[in-house]
């Protein structure tokens, strides 16, 4: 292929290799998909946290000023925390806000650091997959069990936790893919 033909192909496709362009497109679509799922669940968790704030405030006001607390506040707060925590895990991972200790690995070259990241992320993915699977199984074992004061079905919260862990696992898959791309990327220096 002549250099002009390569330039035209590169200009039209954005890459010299059409397969590379398609792969990058698919990666971008997957990345957008993971971001949109985790952003949606994070919005739900923010709404639940906001409602939990009003419930707690109403309970405190009712208890101290009217001597009449809201029944089930403690129970609802505990169940709401399941939603807040599990539906925010993926978004926290996307923002790189989970606690990490990298004072040793930060000194390593990029390819070695990203290789270690791939290995640890694969282990994390296996653990998250197992956790999500067991949470779904746990939800099935709940059956018709309900909470103490309000009679809320507990199965619902176990399923939400499993979904949150599953979306978190998708962010780990995305991190693995990004790390692999950094490992196999040619040096441009």
C-alpha positions in Angstrom: 0.0 0.0 0.0 1.4 3.4 -0.9 1.9 6.1 1.6 -0.9 8.2 0.1 -3.3 5.3 0.4 -2.2 4.7 4.0 -2.8 8.4 4.8 -6.3 8.3 3.2 -7.2 5.2 5.1 -5.9 6.6 8.4 -7.8 9.8 7.8 -11.1 8.0 6.9 -10.9 5.4 9.7 -8.9 7.2 12.3 -6.3 4.4 12.3 -4.0 2.6 10.0 -5.5 -0.8 11.1 -9.3 -0.9 10.6 -9.5 -3.7 13.3 -7.9 -1.4 15.8 -10.4 1.3 15.1 -13.3 -1.1 15.6 -11.8 -2.4 18.8 -11.4 1.2 20.1 -15.0 1.9 19.2 -16.2 -1.2 21.1 -14.1 -0.2 24.1 -15.6 3.3 24.1 -19.2 1.8 23.9 -18.4 -0.6 26.8 -16.9 2.3 28.8 -20.0 4.5 28.2 -22.2 1.5 29.1 -20.4 0.9 32.4 -20.3 4.6 33.2 -24.0 5.0 32.5 -25.0 2.0 34.6 -22.9 3.1 37.6 -24.0 6.8 37.3 -27.7 5.7 37.3 -27.2 3.5 40.4 -25.2 6.2 42.1 -28.1 8.7 41.5 -30.4 6.2 43.1 -28.1 5.9 46.1 -27.9 9.7 46.4 -31.7 10.0 46.4 -32.0 7.3 49.0 -29.4 9.1 51.2 -31.3 12.4 50.7 -34.5 10.7 51.8 -32.8 9.0 54.7 -31.6 12.5 55.9 -35.2 13.7 56.0 -36.4 10.5 57.8 -33.7 10.9 60.5 -34.4 14.6 60.9 -38.1 13.9 61.2 -37.5 11.2 63.7 -35.3 13.4 65.9 -37.8 16.3 65.8 -40.7 13.9 66.5 -38.8 12.3 69.4 -37.6 15.4 71.2 -40.4 17.9 70.5 -43.5 15.8 70.3 -42.4 12.7 72.2 -43.5 10.6 69.2 -40.7 9.1 67.1 -41.3 7.7 63.6 -41.9 4.0 63.8 -39.3 1.9 61.9 -36.7 4.7 61.4 -33.8 2.6 62.7 -34.9 -0.3 60.4 -35.4 1.9 57.3 -32.0 3.6 57.9 -30.2 0.2 58.1 -31.9 -1.0 54.9 -31.3 2.2 53.1 -27.6 2.0 53.9 -27.5 -1.3 51.9 -28.8 0.7 48.9 -26.4 3.6 49.5 -23.3 1.5 49.9 -23.8 -1.2 47.3 -25.1 1.0 44.5 -22.2 3.4 44.9 -19.4 0.9 44.8 -19.0 1.0 41.0 -19.1 4.8 40.8 -16.4 5.0 43.5 -14.2 2.7 41.5 -14.7 4.7 38.3 -13.6 7.8 40.2 -10.6 5.9 41.7 -11.7 6.9 45.2 -11.4 3.5 46.9 -8.5 3.2 49.4 -5.4 1.9 47.7 -1.9 1.6 49.0 0.6 2.2 46.1 3.7 3.6 47.7 5.7 0.7 46.3 4.0 0.2 43.0 4.0 3.9 42.1 7.8 3.7 41.8 7.7 0.9 39.2 7.6 1.4 35.4 4.2 1.8 33.9 4.1 -1.7 32.2 5.0 -3.5 35.4 2.6 -1.5 37.5 -0.2 -2.1 35.1 0.7 -5.8 34.9 0.4 -6.0 38.7 -2.9 -4.1 38.4 -4.2 -6.7 35.9 -3.4 -9.6 38.2 -4.9 -8.0 41.3 -8.0 -6.9 39.3 -8.5 -10.4 38.0 -8.4 -11.7 41.6 -10.8 -8.9 42.6 -13.1 -9.8 39.7 -13.2 -13.4 40.8 -14.1 -12.3 44.4 -16.8 -9.9 43.2 -18.3 -12.5 40.9 -18.5 -15.0 43.7 -19.9 -12.3 46.1 -22.6 -11.3 43.6 -23.5 -15.0 42.9 -23.8 -15.7 46.7 -25.9 -12.5 47.3 -28.4 -13.7 44.6 -28.4 -17.2 46.3 -28.9 -15.5 49.7 -31.8 -13.5 48.3 -33.4 -16.8 47.2 -33.0 -18.2 50.7 -34.7 -15.3 52.2 -38.0 -16.3 50.6 -40.8 -14.4 52.2 -38.9 -13.2 55.2 -39.6 -9.6 56.2 -38.1 -7.0 58.4 -39.2 -6.7 62.1 -41.3 -3.5 62.5 -42.4 -2.6 59.0 -42.6 -6.0 57.3 -40.5 -5.0 54.3 -39.3 -8.0 52.2 -35.6 -8.6 52.8 -35.1 -10.4 49.5 -35.4 -7.0 47.7 -32.3 -5.6 49.5 -30.2 -8.7 48.9 -31.0 -8.5 45.2 -30.1 -4.7 45.1 -26.8 -5.5 46.9 -26.0 -8.3 44.3 -26.8 -5.9 41.4 -24.5 -3.3 43.0 -21.7 -5.8 43.3 -22.3 -6.9 39.7 -22.0 -3.3 38.4 -18.8 -2.9 40.5 -17.4 -6.0 38.8 -18.1 -4.4 35.4 -15.9 -1.5 36.5 -13.2 -3.9 37.4 -13.5 -5.5 33.9 -13.1 -2.0 32.4 -10.0 -1.4 34.6 -8.5 -4.7 33.5 -9.0 -3.8 29.9 -7.5 -0.3 30.3 -4.5 -1.8 32.1 -4.0 -4.4 29.4 -4.0 -1.7 26.8 -1.3 0.2 28.7 0.8 -3.0 29.0 0.7 -3.8 25.3 0.9 -0.2 24.1 4.0 0.6 22.1 6.5 3.1 23.6 6.1 6.4 21.8 9.2 8.0 23.4 
